[in-house]
Structure formats: structure tokens, C-alpha cells
């Protein structure tokens, strides 16, 4: 039986504005990060391990910078509440270091307001540029899709999200504990009044 999850009352206010990372960002990072994914953890197992995580499991480990048990609980509450109600069809590793979950677009964390999911906005109609005479010579080559059902990660998982599902980079406690506080994680420039990434210092 999973322990009760304490919801972070500030999760809606604090969640990153861009939870869905552009796939291009992950591709740029491919091969550039020193640490890779050693083991693929299914989404439900990830949720369970997060709910059962304790400060003592992380304190003293290399790379752990979380200030204290109270800050760890805030980080844990943020991760658990962010994924509350989120439906995932499949997951895969992209770039050797990022775990991508294919999330039902109706249950994206960015659509949650006051504990309920709102309907996603209708995308604008595509615009077709008018071609002028001579444009044929300047026409670019088609770009191959970065995600494809035929592409596999190192664990044999298809790097693809089906219709109605969107790729979302998984945020984990292992990532958050590299910061002293949850506020530092959200501040891309580091601590207030300082520059630099606190997770890399």
C-alpha cells in the first residue's frame, strides 16, 4: 500500500511555465551530458518510488545539495503533486539522459487548475505561405522527424508518442536534490540576486 501523498499547496503556482520540453532541446543535449540513464524505470514505478522516498535516502550522497529534511519534503511534494492524475501511455529515453513520458494531452500538468484539468486550447490553423516565382531554388530540404515509432532507445523502447499524447521530460527527485531549495530549482539564474545554475556549482 502506497503512503499518503502530501499535496504541495503551491504546486499550481510554482510549476515551471514550460513543463513540456521541446524535443529539439533534448536532441541538442544528446551525447553532451556525462551522465546517462542506467536503468529505465516505468512511470508507475517512478511514482511509487517518489512517494516512498525519504530524506535519509539522499542525505550524504554525491551531488545531493538539498538543505534539510523540510526542503526535501517540499521537493517531494512538488514532484508527487505535479504528476497527480497524469496518464502516461509509454516512456523512453532520449539523448541518453532524459526520460520522456508520453502524457495524455488532456492530463498535462500545465492544464491543472485548482486541482482539476482544463481542456487544452485549440491549436491555431496552420498558415501556408504564398510561393513566389523563383522560390523553388531556395526551397529547403525536409527535416526528418526527431521522434519516430521506428526509432528505439538503448532499452528497446520506441521513441514515439501516439496521437493524443505529448512528450514530457520526467522531473525526478534525483534532479531536484542537486539544489539547496525548491526555489533554487525554479530560479534558472540560481539564488535570488546571484547568477549561475545552483545545480552545477
C-alpha positions, -999 to +999 in steps of 0.1 A: +000+000+000+014+034-010+018+060+017-004+090+016+009+118-006+010+153+008+000+177-019+020+208-023-005+237-020+018+259-041+023+234-069+000+252-093+017+285-087+053+271-087+052+247-115+075+256-144+059+276-171+072+252-198+068+217-184+068+202-218+103+205-231+107+209-268+120+178-284+147+199-300+161+207-266+166+171-258+182+163-291+207+192-287+216+176-254+222+141-269+256+128-263+266+160-245+257+150-209+282+129-190+255+110-170+232+087-188+201+067-178+214+034-163+180+019-158+146+026-174+120+030-146+084+026-157+062+056-149+041+039-122+073+025-105+087+061-106+056+074-089+058+047-062+095+053-055+089+090-053+061+086-028+082+063-006+114+084-008+129+097+024+154+124+031+178+098+047+180+080+013+196+111-003+215+128+025+252+125+022+252+112-014+274+127-040+257+155-058+230+160-031+227+196-020+192+198-006+195+220+025+175+199+050+146+175+055+120+202+053+132+214+018+134+177+007+097+173+017+088+204-004+106+189-034+089+156-029+055+172-026+062+192-058+070+161-078+042+139-065+016+167-069+028+176-104+022+140-116-011+135-097-037+124-122-013+123-151-019+095-175+011+080-193+010+055-222+047+048-227+081+061-219+115+062-235+150+077-231+161+105-254+196+118-258+209+091-234+200+111-203+164+123-204+134+101-197+104+111-218+069+102-208+041+102-234+014+120-215-023+121-223-026+157-236-058+161-215-039+154-183-008+176-188+002+192-155+001+226-172-036+222-177-043+216-140-061+245-123-074+243-087-069+205-087-088+199-119-077+196-155-090+221-180-095+215-217-064+221-239-066+251-261-074+245-298-042+250-318-043+277-345-049+268-381-016+263-400-006+292-422+005+285-457+030+309-472+024+321-507+051+309-530+066+334-554+083+327-587+119+316-581+112+302-546+119+267-559+156+274-559+156+285-523+134+257-511+150+238-481+153+201-477+127+183-455+138+176-419+134+141-406+112+138-375+131+136-343+106+111-329+096+081-348+080+047-340+108+031-358+135+047-336+145+028-304+163+039-273+190+018-256+164-002-238+144-010-269+116+014-263+101+032-293+109+069-292+075+080-302+042+093-287+010+083-303-019+106-313-034+124-283-002+121-263+026+146-258+063+141-249+071+154-214+106+152-198+104+135-165+113+156-134+127+135-106+138+139-070+173+130-082+173+162-102+158+184-076+181+174-047+210+189-067+196+222-055+195+235-019+159+246-021+129+241-044+130+279-050+166+275-064+153+248-088+127+272-102+151+301-104+171+294-136+196+321-126+203+304-093+196+320-060+179+354-058+204+381-067+230+356-079+240+342-113+247+307-124+230+273-121+230+263-084+227+226-095+261+228-113+280+246-086 
